[in-house]
Amino acid sequence: MIGSSYSTISSFEHGRKTFSLPELELLAYHLDVPLQHFLDPSTESLADEPKFEPSIMIELRDRMIGAMLRKRRNELGYSIREVADRTDMPPSRISAYERGQRSIPLPDLESLLIELEDSLDGYIDRDGPIGTWHRNQEAFDQFKELPDDLRQFFSDPDHLTYLRLAREMSRLNVGDLRSINETLQDALD
């Protein structure tokens, strides 16, 4: 990615050699990380990262996904046996999935969701630390798609008041916006 050899990268990682600015810029570009992340890592941002035990997070998510599958199966009025026959899975495995006693491999989850006429998107974490990270990534991706002039406008702290005003105005209904427009027009005349 940065035109360096494996041994050079190893030297960077072990602190025997330091990146040049162009190398660091390329690395940030290819990793899709803001350059500032490398230049000024904030201890505050590191402290703000949620701490959780991965095994507990997986166990909790397995239970949540299982409960969602059971709820959807019950909404459709299917028995575990019916779903098992349609997916070619043993009923005991589906039961273990629904109780959160067993992690569901992605191909099995996709098969179950097809039979339950549901989509994977509804099962992705949206509220926990991973979900927050995912939403931030999506927001950043949308920000990157904006034209340069808008990205610069949004990035300028002096424009924060305008952005907050725009957010509040976006919550108004059309009638209220017309009233504000008329008031502004009268003030200008």
Number of C-alpha atoms within 10 A of each C-alpha: 10 14 10 9 9 9 9 15 17 12 14 13 12 10 10 10 12 14 15 9 11 10 15 16 18 16 19 18 14 11 11 10 12 12 17 11 11 13 10 8 11 12 8 8 9 9 9 9 10 9 8 9 7 9 9 10 13 13 14 13 18 20 19 17 22 25 16 15 22 21 13 16 22 13 10 11 10 15 12 19 15 14 19 19 11 13 17 12 15 13 17 12 15 24 17 15 23 24 17 20 14 16 18 19 9 10 9 16 19 15 16 24 18 14 15 18 11 15 13 12 8 10 16 13 17 14 11 12 15 14 13 13 15 16 15 12 12 12 12 11 12 10 14 12 11 12 9 11 9 13 13 11 14 16 11 10 9 10 12 13 10 12 14 11 10 11 11 10 14 11 10 11 9 11 9 12 14 12 11 13 12 12 11 11 10 9 8 7 5
